[in-house]
Amino acid sequence: MRRPVAGEVHVHYGQIYVQSDPGGTNSGFGEAFAGQRGGLCGAAVPGALCMVTGLHTGSVGFTVEVHDEEPPLAPEWEDVVEVSFRPVSEDTSLVQWGGEAAWALELPVTDYRVRYSARGMDQGRDLDTRTAKEPQADRYLLQFWPAPPRPDLVTRETARIAAYWHGYARGRPAPPTPEQRAEAERLARQAEERAAEDRRLHYERWQWGGRLPSEALRGARQSNVLGLLPFDSDLVHTLGAADPEVQHTVALLAARRACEAAGLTGLPWVAGALAALEAGRPLPPPFDDPAGPWETLRSDPRVPDTTVLEAEPPEHPPYQPPPPGPDDPYAIVETFPRTPRALHRISQPHYALPAVLAAAGPAPLVAALDAVWHALNTCGEHYPGLLDEIWAVCAVPVPDPPQTHRASRPTGGAPK
């Protein structure tokens, strides 16, 4: 026999615990006694014990013994219960309320029978709170020995408070089976995943202007689509649903308007690239080399030094997450207002050339999104006129009453 704990321990709310879960979390009090006959040592939660004392707050006598076989029961103990226990790890400890102190019990992972014996529980209950100057009122003995699992047992019952706790335990429903616990955990994980997905979709819907992106737009994430969204989300969705021919036309228009805004169309090497785009040919030098356009831009003295005040998207309401639901009680509520900042003048040629390169891309949707994005930045503060032209290319004919024919943008958010 060994005795890892001997002396006095501090209790609060008349409770002290044995824990073997490495996370160190306590089960609920009622859960610990679910389905038991005895109410002094709760063992319904795997790997944990919850012991009740008569004293509410203060120090009680407490001894823990670990035996190789069942020890005899001494006549001095007035209230005695037995439970079965199996640690869930090699790290089993006696733990005070709130984790204020702990004593290692060094129990191998195997099945144990546990005897919890008490003396003076009613005196401890009557005292309620014991100060350091007051004599000890109640004391306890917790014994472990290897034994196969079997139902809990009330061996002796003397104290009024012990009888109360036994009645409490007998009124608790039976604990869930391992299969029921596993199913409850699965459902909890499923609810958590569903709540996280709902939060993600809620934010994504706001980010994309009030509706979710199509699969085509999701596949274009490598483009500058997220940068374009704040300027005109309806245009982004319209481009995503457009035919490749329309997307290609938009990309060419954006590249040309970018070069016009930057004053580059008079340069032969830029004019040749635009002509190649419109003819469906590969871009000529210097655009056939990744470094070529930038080196030519730097070295050609004919490149105009044109600048424009950078584009700023219209104001949008900040993101407001939905209130936490029953499956998501701990969701963090945040808002994301746009932080005001000073606008700067930017070099238009340095934005125009990427529009040309983007328009030559192999994927029509990505080419259109990127070319529009770079052209928009090239136009800077004057970007609404560019978007009007893009919308004119994307506009879908809408049937009108007889003898009337006109084209209209899709409802909702298109520039006027």
Disulfide bonds with the S-S distance in Angstrom:
none
